[in-house]
């Protein structure tokens, strides 16, 4: 007997999210109490993070929040998708990434999905951006969706791509972005043949020319030996080799990679690219970036820590007046964030200091989406430009 009568998998449907059914029950309690008491204050809610790794992160999930709140009586201001936001270890000041104006009883049940959209995607994008910085201009491939919930695969791949990865391997994730999925080969292919050379030649025989010939070279023998075998088998058709050696067998991985490069180069294959994968994070990438042409990065990004965003009331309207109101530990009042060369100013003033640009811009007005959503390539290009400027900046978060 099936456990579920109306679905195959333990997942929420889109209409259930849109109707607020994925909320915590105490928000339903709150909504019922407020409605029975005929209390429904107009409030300003801010979504913000008090702390993130290295005091910066990438905002993603704005698109989903807009689609969730579209049609409701709300006004929403938000950072751009792919924007860099700052936090501070030394201050209680924070940057809202989203500011929502609505009647609280109407929006209370959406706290869960709003935070879920933002926390998860922003966590992945922030980790992916750190990997992008560590890899400099080397090729990055997203390999991590096999270790995540399959229903999140497209979101993970979108987040990685926008944050600077060059290619994604998940077929549906790539399709939804209008991209071709990119990958190499698994160890299972070689084990099925029980012969590396036959497996590599079969890959070359049956794969279309658009698929790069990248041979996996650590299945049965030493990486150096298999690299030589791969080149002897495919010659000039060999685009690259990939080392996916488990940590228990790596020894000094850098020296192993240098051996592979040497043996290929002296045989006239200095242009054959070397890719590595398997448990990589930004620290290991920094150690190898000068001798490797590309990295396949998986679990460290697809299972990245979520950004711990909060969803808090900071202001209430009473008798047409703005009343600053917040819980202990939060900062009252609707805030604006302005930036110049990653010097960010948080203020309750709705006027930008000279030379500064606002980061919170209209997203929804009276329930209607007013922002043009950029495609993934536009978002990726914008994000990469921000990261280039950010790398040479001295970020600073202050308030006035």
C-alpha positions in Angstrom: 0.0 0.0 0.0 1.3 3.5 -0.9 1.9 5.9 2.0 0.7 8.9 0.0 -2.7 9.1 -1.7 -2.3 12.3 -3.7 1.4 12.3 -4.8 4.3 10.0 -5.5 7.0 11.7 -3.5 7.3 13.5 -0.1 7.3 17.0 -1.6 5.1 20.0 -1.6 3.2 21.0 -4.8 3.5 24.5 -6.2 -0.1 25.4 -5.4 0.5 24.3 -1.8 3.4 26.6 -1.4 1.5 29.5 -3.1 -1.4 28.9 -0.7 0.7 29.0 2.4 0.4 25.3 3.3 4.1 24.8 3.9 4.1 27.2 6.9 4.7 26.3 10.5 1.5 25.8 12.4 2.0 28.7 14.9 1.7 31.1 12.0 -1.7 29.6 11.3 -2.6 30.0 15.0 -1.5 33.7 14.7 -3.5 34.3 11.5 -6.6 32.9 13.1 -6.3 34.9 16.3 -5.6 38.1 14.4 -8.6 37.6 12.1 -10.9 36.7 15.0 -9.8 39.8 16.9 -10.0 41.9 13.7 -6.4 42.9 14.1 -4.4 43.2 10.9 -1.7 45.9 11.2 0.1 47.3 8.3 3.7 46.4 8.9 7.2 46.6 7.4 9.0 43.3 7.4 12.7 43.0 6.6 14.6 39.9 5.7 18.3 40.1 6.8 21.2 38.0 8.0 23.2 39.0 11.1 26.2 37.0 10.2 27.6 35.0 7.2 31.0 33.5 6.5 33.6 36.1 5.7 30.9 38.8 6.2 29.6 38.7 2.7 27.2 36.6 0.6 25.3 36.4 -2.7 21.5 37.0 -2.7 19.4 34.5 -4.7 15.8 33.5 -4.5 14.3 37.0 -5.3 12.6 35.6 -8.4 10.8 32.9 -6.3 9.7 35.4 -3.7 8.2 37.6 -6.4 6.3 34.8 -7.9 5.1 33.7 -4.4 3.8 37.2 -3.5 2.5 38.2 -6.9 -1.2 39.1 -6.7 -1.3 39.8 -3.0 -1.7 43.3 -1.5 2.0 43.9 -0.9 4.8 46.3 -1.8 8.2 44.7 -1.9 11.7 46.2 -2.3 14.6 43.9 -2.9 18.2 43.6 -3.9 18.9 42.3 -7.3 19.4 38.6 -7.9 23.2 37.9 -7.6 23.9 41.0 -5.6 26.6 40.9 -2.9 25.4 41.8 0.6 27.5 42.5 3.6 27.4 41.7 7.3 29.6 42.8 10.2 31.2 40.9 13.1 31.7 44.1 15.0 28.3 45.8 14.7 24.6 45.1 15.2 23.9 46.8 11.9 22.6 44.6 9.1 21.5 45.0 5.5 17.9 44.0 4.7 17.9 42.1 1.4 14.2 42.4 1.1 11.7 44.9 2.6 8.0 44.0 2.5 5.0 46.3 3.3 1.8 44.4 3.9 -1.0 43.7 6.4 0.6 41.1 8.7 -2.3 38.7 9.0 -2.3 38.4 5.2 1.4 37.6 4.9 2.2 35.7 8.1 1.8 32.2 6.6 4.4 33.0 3.9 7.4 33.5 6.2 8.5 29.8 5.8 8.6 29.7 2.0 10.1 33.2 1.7 12.9 32.3 4.0 13.3 28.9 2.3 13.6 30.3 -1.1 16.2 32.9 0.0 18.2 30.9 2.6 18.8 27.8 0.4 19.6 29.5 -2.9 21.7 32.2 -1.4 23.7 29.7 0.6 24.6 27.7 -2.5 25.4 30.8 -4.5 27.6 32.3 -1.8 29.6 29.1 -1.6 29.8 28.9 -5.4 31.0 32.4 -5.5 33.8 31.7 -3.1 34.8 28.7 -5.2 34.7 30.9 -8.3 37.1 33.4 -6.7 39.5 30.6 -5.6 39.5 29.1 -9.1 40.5 32.4 -10.8 39.7 31.9 -14.5 39.9 28.1 -14.5 36.9 26.0 -15.7 34.3 25.2 -13.1 31.7 22.4 -13.5 28.9 21.7 -11.1 28.8 18.0 -10.1 26.8 18.1 -6.9 23.1 17.4 -7.6 23.4 13.7 -7.1 23.8 14.4 -3.4 20.9 16.7 -3.1 17.1 16.3 -3.3 16.3 15.7 -6.9 13.5 18.3 -6.9 16.1 20.9 -5.9 18.5 20.1 -8.8 17.4 22.9 -11.1 17.6 25.5 -8.3 21.1 24.3 -7.4 22.4 24.4 -10.9 20.9 27.9 -11.5 22.5 29.1 -8.3 25.9 27.7 -9.3 25.7 29.1 -12.8 24.7 32.6 -11.7 27.5 32.6 -9.1 30.1 31.9 -11.7 30.3 28.2 -12.6 30.9 27.7 -16.3 28.9 24.5 -16.8 26.4 22.3 -15.0 26.0 18.6 -15.3 22.3 18.0 -14.3 20.2 17.6 -17.4 17.0 19.1 -16.2 18.9 22.0 -14.5 20.6 22.8 -17.8 17.5 22.4 -19.8 15.5 24.9 -17.7 18.3 27.4 -18.2 18.4 26.8 -21.9 21.9 25.2 -21.7 23.5 22.0 -22.6 24.5 19.8 -19.7 28.2 19.1 -19.6 30.0 16.1 -18.0 32.7 13.5 -18.5 32.3 9.8 -17.6 31.7 7.9 -14.4 33.9 5.1 -13.0 30.9 2.8 -13.6 31.5 3.0 -17.4 35.0 1.8 -17.1 34.1 -0.9 -14.6 31.4 -2.1 -16.9 34.0 -2.7 -19.6 36.7 -3.8 -17.0 39.1 -2.2 -19.5 39.9 1.5 -19.5 41.0 1.7 -23.1 37.8 0.0 -24.4 35.7 2.3 -22.3 37.5 5.4 -23.5 37.3 4.3 -27.2 33.6 3.5 -26.8 33.0 7.0 -25.3 34.8 8.5 -28.3 32.8 6.3 -30.8 29.3 7.0 -29.5 29.4 10.5 -28.1 28.7 13.4 -30.5 31.5 15.7 -31.5 30.2 18.4 -29.2 31.1 16.3 -26.1 34.6 16.9 -25.0 36.8 13.7 -24.8 37.8 13.8 -21.1 39.1 10.5 -19.9 38.7 9.5 -16.3 42.1 8.2 -15.3 42.1 6.8 -11.8 39.8 3.8 -11.9 42.1 0.7 -11.9 45.7 1.9 -12.2 48.0 4.7 -11.2 46.9 8.1 -12.5 50.1 8.6 -14.4 49.9 5.3 -16.1 46.2 5.7 -17.1 47.0 9.3 -18.4 49.6 7.8 -20.7 47.2 5.0 -21.7 44.4 7.5 -22.5 46.7 9.6 -24.7 48.0 6.5 -26.5 44.3 5.4 -27.1 42.8 8.7 -28.3 45.8 10.8 -29.4 44.8 14.3 -30.6 41.1 13.5 -29.9 41.8 13.5 -26.2 40.7 16.9 -24.8 41.5 16.3 -21.2 41.9 13.9 -18.3 40.1 13.9 -15.0 41.4 12.7 -11.6 38.7 11.8 -9.2 41.0 10.1 -6.7 39.5 9.5 -3.2 41.3 11.2 -0.4 42.5 7.8 1.0 44.5 7.2 -2.1 45.7 10.7 -3.0 48.9 11.1 -1.0 50.4 14.3 -2.2 47.8 15.1 -4.8 49.6 18.1 -6.1 52.7 16.0 -6.9 50.5 13.3 -8.5 49.0 16.0 -10.8 52.4 17.3 -11.7 53.5 13.8 -12.6 50.5 13.5 -14.9 51.3 16.9 -16.5 54.9 15.9 -17.0 54.2 12.6 -18.6 51.7 14.0 -21.0 53.9 17.0 -21.9 57.0 15.0 -22.8 54.8 12.9 -25.2 53.6 15.9 -27.1 50.3 16.3 -25.1 51.0 19.5 -23.2 47.7 20.9 -24.5 45.6 18.0 -22.9 43.8 19.6 -20.0 43.8 18.3 -16.5 40.6 18.3 -14.5 40.2 17.3 -10.9 37.1 16.5 -8.8 36.1 14.7 -5.6 35.5 16.5 -2.3 36.8 19.8 -3.4 36.3 23.1 -1.6 37.9 26.5 -2.1 40.9 25.8 0.1 42.0 22.8 -2.0 41.2 24.6 -5.2 43.5 27.5 -4.2 46.3 24.9 -3.6 45.9 23.4 -7.1 44.7 26.3 -9.3 48.1 27.0 -10.8 48.6 23.4 -12.2 45.0 22.4 -13.0 42.8 23.5 -15.9 39.4 22.9 -14.4 37.5 21.7 -11.3 34.4 19.5 -10.9 32.9 20.7 -7.6 30.0 18.8 -6.0 28.9 18.3 -2.4 30.7 21.3 -0.9 28.5 23.6 -3.0 25.2 21.6 -3.5 25.1 20.9 0.3 26.4 24.3 1.3 25.2 25.8 4.6 22.1 27.9 4.2 22.2 31.6 4.9 20.5 32.2 8.2 18.1 35.0 7.1 15.5 36.3 9.6 12.0 37.7 8.8 11.2 40.4 11.2 8.7 43.2 11.8 10.5 46.5 12.1 7.7 49.1 11.7 4.0 49.3 12.2 1.5 51.9 10.9 -0.9 53.2 13.5 -3.4 56.0 12.7 -1.4 56.9 9.6 1.8 57.2 11.5 5.0 55.2 11.2 5.7 53.6 14.6 9.2 52.0 15.0 8.7 48.6 16.6 10.8 45.5 16.8 11.7 42.7 19.1 14.8 42.7 21.3 18.0 42.3 19.3 16.5 43.7 16.1 16.7 47.3 14.8 13.5 49.2 14.4 12.5 51.2 11.3 12.4 50.6 7.6 15.9 50.8 6.3 17.6 51.7 3.0 20.9 50.4 1.9 23.3 52.5 -0.3 26.6 51.5 -1.9 29.7 53.1 -3.3 32.7 50.9 -4.0 31.4 48.4 -1.5 31.2 51.0 1.2 27.6 50.3 2.3 25.5 52.7 4.4 22.3 51.6 6.2 19.9 54.3 7.1 16.2 55.1 7.6 16.5 58.0 5.3 15.0 57.6 1.8 17.7 59.7 0.1 21.0 58.4 -1.2 24.2 60.1 -0.1 26.0 61.7 -2.9 27.7 59.2 -5.2 25.9 56.2 -3.6 23.4 53.8 -5.3 20.4 52.2 -3.7 20.5 48.4 -3.3 16.8 48.0 -2.4 14.7 48.6 -5.5 11.0 48.1 -6.3 10.1 44.5 -7.0 6.3 44.4 -6.4 3.9 47.4 -6.2 0.4 46.8 -5.1 0.7 43.1 -5.9 2.1 43.6 -9.4 5.7 42.6 -10.3 7.4 45.7 -11.6 10.9 44.4 -12.2 12.2 42.8 -15.5 13.7 39.5 -14.6 17.1 39.0 -16.3 18.0 35.7 -17.9 20.7 33.5 -16.3 23.4 34.8 -18.6 22.7 38.4 -17.7 22.6 37.5 -14.0 25.9 35.6 -14.3 27.6 38.4 -16.1 26.4 40.9 -13.5 27.5 38.7 -10.6 31.0 38.1 -12.1 31.5 41.8 -12.5 30.5 42.4 -8.9 32.9 39.7 -7.7 35.8 41.2 -9.8 35.2 44.6 -8.1 34.7 43.0 -4.7 38.0 41.1 -4.8 40.0 44.4 -5.0 37.7 46.4 -2.6 37.8 47.0 1.1 34.2 46.3 2.0 32.8 48.4 4.8 29.4 48.5 6.5 28.3 51.6 8.4 25.1 53.5 9.3 23.9 57.0 9.6 
